[in-house]
Amino acid sequence: DLHTGIHSFPTRRSSDLSNTLKLNGEIASLPQNTASVSMPLGGRVRNVNVIPGSEVKKGQVLATIENYEFIDLQQNYLETKSKMEYVGLEYQRQRTLYSNDAASKKSLQQTTSEYKTLKIQMRGYEQKLLLIGINPFRLTSRNIARAVAVKSPISGYVKNVNVSVGPTVSETDDLFDIVNLDNLFIRLTVFEKDIDRLHQGQRLAFFINDEAETHHAVVYQTTKSIDNDKSYKVFARIVSHCVNVLPGMYVNAEVMLNGVQKPSLPDDAI
C-alpha cells in the first residue's frame, strides 16, 4: 500500500508436487527362461544348425555330436537287456522248482541276485541314454547310432553359439545360450536412502540406449539384503510391448513417487 507504507505479500500455501526418482538398471530374463546347452558326454561337433539370433522351438535340433562312447553305451544296454531277459526266465524257473522242492534255496538266491544286478545295470544304462538324448525303449541292434542330436530345452532365441564344426567339446562346455523373451523384467539398483520410497505395484517409465521411446514396467519385488556398495535390487515387470528390448540392455528408469505436500506460492505471487 503506497499510502500507508505497508507492503502486502500473498499468503504462502501448500500444494501437491510431483516427485520423480531416477534409477539405473538392466533388462533381465527369468531363470527358467534362460538355458545353457551342453552335451553330457562330449564328443566331436559334426554340424551346427543355428546362428546367433535364430528363433528356436523347444526340442529343435541345434547341433549333432558324435562320440564312440555313444556306441559303447548303446551296446552295453542291449547286451544287458538280453542277459536280463535270459536270467529273468531262469529266475522264474528256479522259483517254480523251489516251490516244488525240486531246487535248492541257494540256487534260487544266486539266480535272484544275478537278476536284480542286471536289472539295476539296465536301469542305469537307460538313464544315461536318456541323458544324451537317445530313447532306450526304441533302441535295437539295427539303429545303434554314433551321433546324437543336441536339442534346445526351451523355446526362444539363440543368444550365443560357442561351437563350430570339427572341434571336440567336453561335457562342461556351454555350446549354446538360449533366451526366451517372454516375461522380461528390469533389475534396478536402489541406494539405501531411497529403498523406503519404493513399493510393490509402483509404475515406472524406462528408456533404452537413450532412445526417445518410453517403455513401462511395474515394481513387483524388492530384495531384503544389501549389496557391498550399500545398494538394493528392485525388480520391475515390463508391461508394455517392447520389440527392441533384450536381456542385458542398460536402462534408465524414472519412478513417479506419490505426491507430497510442500510449501509453494501461486504463480501471480512471482
Buried (B, 14 or more C-beta within 10 A) or exposed (E): EEEEEEEEEEEEEEEEEEEEBEBEBBBBBBEEBBBBBBBEBBBBBBBBBBEEEBEBEEEBBBBBBBBEBBBEBBEBBBBBBEBBEEBBEBBEBBBEBBEEEEBEEEEBEEBBEBBEBBBEBBEEBBEBBEEBBBEBEEBEEEEBEBBBBBBBEBBBBBBBBEBEEEEEBEEEBEBBBBBBBEEBBBBBBBEEEBBEEBEEEBEBBBBBEEEEEEBBBBBEEBBEEEEEEEBBBBBBBBEEEBEEBBBEBEBBBEBEBEEEEEEEEEEEEE
